[in-house]
């Protein structure tokens, strides 16, 4: 037995299964260390290669998911190949000669893809049990890998549905507030605020479980959740700090939605998305409908300054996805 091959194989399999289980089953753990590192590296390369082309950028999420699954398969396959190569106890049932590395890889692949043993078989004893474990890891990967894939795709569909609901009202914060004004107050927004808070809270739990969702960028504005989260949060800023209290929507509903957006921003850390070094465009009350009562510009400007770190995190999210701050036509300085 070659002890070095055995140790290398066991280390590879242990590391791969740990990362796989961490990513697919540990809901609060986010992505495993290997998956997180590879995802960040691939995203950086993809973003540079696509040059912010919307269609090419929209392929990043699917490509990262395929790349992650392929990496797990390759490492699991390689680990079992090393283990079987260390034994010298795999028998060629056709000619009985010694196996080459290619044949060990063939045998390991047959096992982890649950196809059977092919024309090779383990010798009597412990290696028969090891063969069963190899097949078991393959079944584990296939079962949970497919489940993980379906859950991620379902979450992508749901987050795009939420984005469409927000963009259906308006494409930028000022337009969102203007559209919500009923001539007297903003009571029309109460039901929507509650709905958005509930749907976004569900999305936050999905982002915590599947950080790869941050890399699924939509090629259109109306289905991009990052852009529409900015629209929603900036609209809340207008409503909370720029509008007199007596005509604001329900305070508790605004607070609930704002807290949910904060939880969404907290998920950015798991995908190595940092706050922007640039200052986001400054909102001005003059962009609102003249019929809407507003507070003094000075007090509103002070409130905007106190929210700078939060707004920088939102801008950092848009910079990561290569998207532009809603309501602006030029890049921020």
N, C-alpha and C positions, 0 to 999 in steps of 0.2 A: 504493500500500500504506500502511495506517495502522500505523506502527511501534509506537505505544502499545498498540493492541489486540493486536498480535503478542507484545509483551513480557509483557503481562498474561496472555495465554493460555498462553505457555510457562512462566511462573512457576507458574501454577495447576496445570498438568499435571505439571511436575517435582515440585512439593511433594506432590501427590496420589499419584503413582506411588511416590515415596520412602516415604511413610507406609504405603501399601498393601503394598509389598514388605517393608518393615521389619516390619510386623505379621504378615503371613501366611507369610513365608519365613524370616525371621531367627529361628531357634528360641531363641537366647540373648538376643535383643534385646528381648523383651517387646513391648509395644505401641509404635507410633510416636508421635512427639510430638503430632500432631494428635489421633490416636485416644485417647491417654492423657488429654489435656486435656478433650476432649468427653465421654469416658466418666465422668470424675470429676464434671464439671458436671451431666451428666444424672442420675447416681446421687444427687447431693445434692438435686436438685429432686424426683426420684421418691420419695426417702425422706421428704421433707417433705410431699409431696402425699398419700402413702399413709398417713401417720400410724402407721406401724409395723403396719399390718394385714397379717397373714401372707400372705393370698392375693394382695393387691396387691403386696407386696414380692417375692413369687415371680415376678412378671411383669417385674421389673427386668432380669434377665439377658437374656431374649429381646428385650425392647424395646431394650436397649443394643446388642445384636448387629444388629438390624434398622436402628437409627439409624446405626450405624457404616457398614454396607453402603450405606445410602441416601446418606450424606454423600459417600462415595467416588464413587458414581454421579453425583451432582449436580455435584461439583467437576470430574470428568473431562468430563462433558457441557459444563459452562460453559467449561472451558478450550479445548476444541476449537471451541466456538461463537465465542469471541473470535478464535482463530487464523484460522478461515475467513472471519470478518467483516473481518479485516484485509487479506485478499487482493484482494477484488473480482474474483476469478477463478473463481467458481462460477457455472455457466451454468444458467439456467432453460431446460430443453429444450422446454417447452411454448410459452411466449410470448416468451422471450428478454429479458424485462425485468429490472431490478435486483432483488436479493433484499432482503427485510426481515430484521430481527433474528429474527423468528419463523421465517422460512424457513431462516436459517442454523442456528438451533437444531434445526429439523426435519432438516436435512441431517446435522448432527453426530450427532444421536440415531440416525438410520438407520445411520450408520457404526459407532458404538461398540456398538450392539446387534446388529451383523453382519447387518442386514436387507437391505443393498444400498444403492444410491444414490437410490432413489426417482426423482422426475422431475427431479432436479438432478444435475449432473455437473461435475467439475473441468475447467478449461481444459487444453489440452495443456501438458506441461512438468512443472516441479517439483511442482505441486499435485496431480498424479496420484500421485506418490510419497508426498506428505504424506497423501493420502487412504488409502493402503495402511497407513501408520503408525497412522492413527486407528483403522482397523479392527483392526489388530494389538493396540492397547491395549485395545480392547473385548474381544477374544478372551482376552487375558491376564487381564482382570478377571473374566470369566465363569468361566474354568477354575479359577483359583486362589481366587476368591471362593467358589465352590461347595465346593471342597476344604476350605477354611478352615471353612466353615459345618459341614460334616459332621464334621470333626475336633473342633470345639468341642462339638457335641452328643454325640459319642461320649465325650469326656472328662467331660462332665456326668453321663452315665449311669454311668461307672466310679467317679466320686467319690461318687455317691449309693449305689452298691453297697458301697463301703468303709464309708461311714457306717452303713449298715444292718448290716454285719457287727459293728461295734463296739457299736452300740446293742442288738444282739441278745443281748449278754452282760449289759449293765446300762445304766441311764439316767444314773447319776451315779458319781463316782469311788469313794466308799465301797462302794456296792453292787457295783461291778466287782471290787474287791479281795475283798469277802466271798464273791462267787460263785466266785472263783478258788481259794479255800482248800479243800484236800482233806482237812483234818483233821490233816495233818502238815507240809506245806510248800506251795509254790506252783509245783511242777514242771509242773503241768498247763498252765501259761501258756507254756511254752517254745516250743511249736510255734506258738501264736497270735502271740506276739511277733515271731517270724521272719516269719510271713505278713503281719502288719500292716506291718512294716518294708519288706518288698518292695513291697506294694501302695501304700503311702504314698510310697515313693521314685518309683514310676512316676507318681503323681499330682503330685508336686513338679515333675517334668520337664514335665508338661502345664501346670501353673500358670505356669512360667517361659515357656513358649511362648505360652500364651493367658491373659494376666492377666484377661480378661473373666470367667473362671471364678469369680473372687472375688465377682462380682455375681449369680451364679446361686444364689439362696437357696431352700432347700426350705421348703415351708409346714408340714412336720411335723418334729418333733424327731428321729425315728429316721433320717431321710434327710439331715439337716444335717451336713455334714462339719465346719464350724467348731465346733459344740457337741461333737461326738464326738471331735474332736482334743483339746479341753479335757478331756473325760472321760479319754481315754487318757493325756495328759500328767500330769494330777493323780493318776491311778492309779499311774503310774510313780513319782511323788513319794512316795506312801504306801509303795510297795514298797521303794524305794531308801533312804529316810531314816527311815521309821517302823517297819520290820520288821527283826528281827535278821538278820545276814548269812547265818547257817547255813540259814535256811528261805526265803531269797529265790529268785526264778527265776534262770536263768543270767545272770551279770553282763554278759557280752559281748552277749547278745541285748537286754538292757535298754539298754545303751549304744548299740547300733546303732539301736534305735527312737527313743531320745531324740535322737540326732544327726539322724535323718531328720525328726523334728518341728522341730528347729532349722532345718533347710533349708526346711521348709514356712513357718516364721515369716519367714525371709529373703525369701520371695516377696511378703510384704505390702508391702514398700517400693515395688515396681513399680506397685502400685495405690493408692499414697498412703494406706495404712492405718497409723496411728501407734499407739504404746503409749498405754494409757489413763492419764488423770491421776488416776483413782481407784485405790484399793487393792482387789484382788480379795478375796472372802470368805476368811477364814482357815480352813484345814483343821484339824480336830482329830482326834486319834487315838481319841477316845471314840466317834466315829461308826462305828468298825470293830466287827466281831463280837467279843464278849468272849472267845471261845475263841482268837482270834488273838494270839500273843505280840507285844508292841510294845516299842519302845525308851523311854527316859525322855522325857517330854513336853518337858523343857527343851532337850535336844539336837535334838529334832525341830523345835521352834519356831525354833531358830537356823538350821536348814537351810532352813526355809520363808522366813525373812527374806532369806537369800542368793539366793533364786530370785524375788525380788519383781519385777525388771525383766522376766524371762521371763513371769511370770504377768500382768503389766500388758500385755504385747504380746498375750497370749491374750484378755484382757478387751477390749483395743482392737479386736480382730477381731470379738468378739461385739457390741460397741457399734456397729461399722460396719454389721453385718447386722441390728441391732435385736433381737438375741436375748439371752436371760438366762443367767447363769452357772448351769451344771447343779448341781442339788442345793440350790438356794436358791429361795425363793418371794418374796423381796423384792429390790428393786433395791439395788445397792451405793451406799454414801454417798461 
